[in-house]
Amino acid sequence: MTDIDLITTALALVAEGKGILAADESTGTITRRFTAVGVDSTPDTRRDYRTMLFTTPRIEAYLTGVIMYDETIRQAMGDGTLLRDVLTRNGIIPGIKVDKGTTELANFPGEVVTEGLDGLRERLAEYRAMGARFCKWRSVIRIGDSIPTRGCLAINAHVMARYAALCQEMGLVPIVEPEVLMDGDHTIERCEEVTTATLHHTFEQLAEQRVLLEGMLLKPNMVVPGRGSIEEANPAAVAEATVRTLRRTVPAAVPGVVFLSGGQTPEQATANLNAMNNLENLPWELSFSFARALQGPAMDAWRGKAENVQLAQELFYHRAKMASAAREGEYSETMETATARLSG
């Protein structure tokens, strides 16, 4: 694949009015979420749940791509149709999570590093042959009294840049996801400070590894107060802090920023994205790559029961529609009345 092909795919993933569904929860993560709604986590229930999402009528109006987990990209529906083919036949680009999760970072108490570089080139070749056109790698940055350290930021940035370079070598668009967690009682100012440092390290290493910026996407956290903070930040404050951080750290050559929701409610994440897209002179497309902020209401409604599939799909469609409106700066609280009507 040429540089032009990478750029074309990256631009397609941030097409106007659309975003990316993150359906790449690991087996452990989705098991915890299933347990919370009373569903046993098995290969069959996980397949059924993701089939429900992927076959939602007209969902392609709001999604450009879907990030899958290794299990999902190999699974087929009851009629034998591969889940990845369900996406492509509706014009949705298949993607794949390729990191192998975090482990404690030696000599850096309380900090972690993401693993998965070993054998990555071979795994990328396999996924490319399966039809994947983009990948995702997540690093995790914790905020605490004395963390993150410069060493933690540097090693995670280096690993992400190596991943991104390998992806582009194999003709796959890398999504780089350095997530500063909401966990803690820190202020929005502290989150901005850490996010700024994280992104500075990230793009320094991307340059060192000669990653084509025009052929990648960034998936960062929004700049928000910690979950345990007594401080509240309205969408205007979140938008100003987040975009200010991006302007200071993210080159204009990057075609798009696809935000994670990071533990925010669907309404919070959507309102914050909407506020950002009402700011002027943005050099990048600001879009979404939500997981729970798109799936949450649908999973709560589904609960593993076939009779709940239609309602769950309607709720999933509604959340995608709301995120699409925020993508264009056209979202409003009054648009959420459909959720209450469907749920009721």
Residue pairs with C-beta under 8 A, 6 or more apart in sequence:
1 171
1 172
3 212
3 214
3 215
5 171
6 168
6 171
6 173
6 212
6 214
6 215
6 216
7 212
7 214
7 215
7 255
9 93
9 133
9 134
9 173
9 215
10 134
10 173
10 214
10 215
10 216
10 217
10 255
10 256
11 255
11 256
12 64
12 93
13 20
13 64
13 65
13 93
13 134
13 173
13 217
13 256
13 258
14 64
14 217
14 255
14 256
14 258
14 285
14 287
15 64
16 327
16 328
17 62
17 324
17 327
17 328
18 61
18 62
18 63
18 64
18 287
18 324
18 327
19 62
19 63
19 64
19 258
19 287
19 288
19 289
19 290
19 320
19 323
19 324
19 327
20 63
20 64
20 65
20 66
20 67
20 95
20 175
20 258
20 287
20 288
20 289
21 53
21 63
21 65
21 66
21 67
21 289
21 290
21 291
21 294
21 295
21 320
22 67
22 136
22 260
22 289
22 290
22 291
22 294
23 50
23 53
23 54
23 66
23 67
23 68
23 69
23 72
23 291
23 295
24 67
24 68
24 69
24 72
24 95
24 96
24 97
24 136
24 291
25 33
25 69
25 291
26 69
26 97
26 101
27 41
27 46
27 69
27 71
30 41
30 46
30 49
31 41
33 292
33 299
34 40
34 41
34 45
34 46
34 49
34 299
34 304
35 41
37 299
37 300
37 302
37 303
37 304
38 303
38 304
39 45
39 49
39 302
39 303
39 304
40 304
43 71
43 75
45 304
46 71
46 72
47 72
47 75
47 77
47 83
48 304
49 299
49 302
49 304
50 68
50 72
50 75
50 83
51 77
51 83
51 86
52 298
52 302
52 309
52 312
52 313
52 316
53 59
53 295
53 298
53 313
53 316
54 66
54 83
54 86
54 87
54 92
55 86
55 313
56 313
56 316
56 317
57 313
57 317
58 317
59 90
59 92
59 316
59 317
59 320
60 90
60 91
60 92
61 321
61 324
62 317
62 320
62 321
62 323
62 324
63 92
63 320
64 92
64 93
65 92
65 93
65 94
65 95
65 133
65 134
66 87
66 92
66 93
66 94
66 95
67 95
67 96
67 97
67 134
67 136
67 175
67 289
68 83
68 84
68 94
68 95
68 96
68 97
68 132
69 96
69 97
70 96
70 97
72 83
72 84
73 83
73 84
73 94
73 96
73 127
73 130
73 132
74 82
74 130
75 82
75 83
76 82
76 83
77 83
77 86
84 94
84 130
84 131
84 132
85 131
87 93
87 94
88 94
88 131
93 133
93 134
94 130
94 131
94 132
94 133
95 132
95 133
95 134
95 135
95 136
95 175
96 127
96 132
96 134
96 135
96 136
97 135
97 136
97 137
97 138
98 116
98 120
98 123
98 124
98 127
98 135
98 136
98 137
98 163
98 167
99 114
99 115
99 116
99 136
99 137
99 138
99 163
100 114
100 115
100 116
101 114
101 115
101 116
102 112
102 113
102 114
102 115
102 139
102 140
103 112
103 113
103 115
104 111
104 112
105 111
105 112
105 113
105 151
105 152
105 155
108 147
108 149
108 151
108 152
110 142
110 144
110 147
111 142
111 147
111 148
111 149
111 152
112 140
112 142
112 152
113 139
113 152
113 155
113 156
113 159
114 137
114 138
114 139
114 140
114 156
114 159
114 160
116 137
116 163
117 159
117 162
117 163
117 166
120 163
120 166
121 166
121 169
121 170
124 135
124 166
124 167
124 170
124 172
125 170
127 135
127 172
128 170
128 171
128 172
132 172
133 172
133 173
134 167
134 172
134 173
134 174
134 175
134 217
135 163
135 167
135 172
135 173
135 174
135 175
136 174
136 175
136 177
136 219
137 159
137 160
137 163
137 164
137 174
137 175
137 176
137 177
138 177
138 178
138 179
138 219
139 156
139 157
139 159
139 160
139 177
139 178
139 179
140 156
140 179
140 181
141 148
141 152
141 153
141 156
141 178
141 179
141 180
141 181
141 194
141 198
142 148
142 181
142 183
142 184
143 180
143 181
143 183
143 184
143 186
143 190
143 191
143 194
143 226
144 184
148 194
148 197
148 198
153 197
153 198
153 201
154 201
154 205
156 178
156 201
157 178
157 198
157 201
157 202
157 204
157 205
158 205
160 176
160 178
160 202
160 205
160 206
161 202
161 205
161 206
161 208
161 209
161 211
162 209
163 174
163 176
164 174
164 176
164 206
164 209
164 211
164 216
165 209
165 210
165 211
167 173
167 174
168 174
168 211
168 212
168 215
168 216
173 215
173 216
173 217
174 211
174 216
174 217
175 216
175 217
175 218
175 219
175 258
175 289
176 202
176 206
176 216
176 217
176 218
176 219
177 218
177 219
177 220
177 260
178 198
178 199
178 202
178 220
179 219
179 220
179 221
179 260
179 262
180 191
180 194
180 195
180 198
180 220
180 221
181 221
181 262
181 263
182 221
182 224
182 226
182 227
182 262
182 263
182 264
183 226
183 227
183 228
184 226
184 227
184 228
184 229
185 226
185 227
185 228
185 229
185 230
186 225
186 226
186 229
187 225
187 226
187 229
187 231
188 223
188 224
188 225
188 229
188 231
188 233
188 237
188 238
188 241
189 241
190 226
191 221
191 223
191 224
191 225
191 226
191 241
192 223
192 241
192 244
192 245
195 220
195 221
195 223
195 245
196 245
196 248
196 249
198 220
199 218
199 220
199 245
199 246
199 249
199 250
200 249
202 218
202 249
203 249
203 250
203 251
206 213
206 216
213 251
213 253
213 254
214 253
214 254
214 255
216 254
217 254
217 255
217 256
217 257
217 258
218 250
218 254
218 256
218 257
218 258
219 257
219 258
219 259
219 260
219 289
220 246
220 257
220 259
220 260
221 259
221 260
221 262
222 238
222 242
222 259
222 262
222 264
222 269
222 272
222 273
223 238
223 241
223 242
223 245
224 233
224 238
224 262
224 264
224 272
225 231
225 232
225 233
227 263
233 241
235 271
235 272
235 274
235 275
236 275
238 272
238 275
238 276
239 272
239 275
239 276
239 278
239 279
240 279
242 272
242 276
243 276
243 279
243 282
246 257
246 284
250 257
250 284
252 283
252 284
254 284
255 284
255 285
256 284
256 285
256 286
256 287
257 284
257 285
257 286
257 287
258 287
258 288
258 289
259 269
259 273
259 286
259 287
259 288
259 289
259 290
260 289
260 290
260 291
261 269
261 288
261 290
261 291
261 292
261 293
262 269
263 292
264 272
264 293
265 293
265 296
266 290
266 292
266 293
266 294
266 296
266 297
266 319
266 322
267 333
267 336
269 288
269 290
269 293
269 323
270 293
270 319
270 322
270 323
270 325
270 326
270 331
271 326
271 331
271 333
273 286
273 287
273 288
273 323
273 326
273 327
273 331
274 325
274 326
274 329
274 330
274 331
276 282
276 286
277 286
277 326
277 327
277 328
277 329
278 329
286 327
287 327
288 294
288 323
288 326
288 327
290 323
293 319
293 323
294 316
294 319
294 320
294 323
295 316
295 319
296 319
297 315
297 316
297 318
297 319
297 339
297 343
298 312
298 313
298 315
298 316
298 319
299 312
301 308
301 311
301 312
301 315
301 343
302 308
302 309
302 311
302 312
311 342
314 342
315 339
315 342
315 343
318 338
318 339
318 342
319 339
322 331
322 335
322 336
325 331
325 332
325 335
